[in-house]
Amino acid sequence: MQYSATERVSAKKCSFYHNSVHSCSNLPVFSNHSTNKCVNEECGVTFAEYHCVKCNIWMALKREPFHCEECGFCRVGGQENYRHCSICSMCINVSVYDTHNCMKDKYKNNCPVCREDMFSSRQSPQDLPCGHCIHAHCFRNLASFDYRCPICKKTVVSRQSMAAAWTARARDIELQPMPDDLKKTVSIICNDCEVKSDNLDWHFLGVQCPGCSSFNTVVADMSNGNNTST
C-alpha cells in the first residue's frame, strides 16, 4: 500500500470522513486536513499512536516509527537506533555506522536477488563485505547454495570461515589427480583478490588462487579458449 496516495480516512465510531489530500464534495461531512484525531467533537477518536503529516501515514508505536528528512519518508526501528548516511542514501544502524562500507547511492538500487527497490523496501537490508547490499532474508536464502555476492562474485563469508572448506577441496584435488589426457595448464583470475595467476594446473573441482588460497576463481585462459567459473 502506498500511504502517500491515501485520500481519506474514516472514524469508525461516527463515520466522519477526513480527506487527507483532496476535498470530497460528494460526501455529506468531511475534513480537508490530514489529522490523527476525529474533528467531530462528539467523537474525538484518535486514529493511531503515530501519525506523520508529511508521509500521510498512521501506525502503532510498537514498530518505533520515525520520519527521516533526508530519506523523505518514515522508517521504523527507532530514530535513536539509526543515523542517515548521505553517501549511501540510507539510514544506517548506529551499531555499524562507523564501520559500514560507504558506496555512493548503493541503496538506490534493486535487491540483486528479488529485484525489489532497496531504498523504499520494508525488508531490512544487509551490507556485504564487498560493499554491495542485499535484503537480509534474500541473503539467508542465497547463502544456502552460494557463498558469493550476486553482483561482483566476491566471497561474502569471512576468509577464516571458508578456510576449512578450501583446505578440504585442496585435499580432494590432491587425492583425485587428473588423468594425463585431461591435464591442462590455465590462467585464472581470483574474484576475491582480483589477481591473475598463470601456469596453474586445471582441475574439475576448481583451481586455487596461489595468492589468497581462494577457490572463488575464474579460468581466463585455457587450451580450448573458453572462460569458465571454477
Secondary structure, 3 states (H helix, E strand, C coil): CCHHHCCEEEECCCCEEEECCCCCCCCCCEECCCCCECCCCCCCCECCCEEECCCCEEECHHHCCEEECCCCEEECCCHHHEEEECCCCEEEEHHHHCCCCCCCCCCCCECCCCCCECCCCCCCEEECCCCCEEEHHHHHHHHCCCCECCCCCCECCCHHHHHHHHHHHHHHHHHCCCCHHHCCEEEEEECCCCCEEEEEECCCCCCCCCCCCCCCEEEEECCCCCCEEC
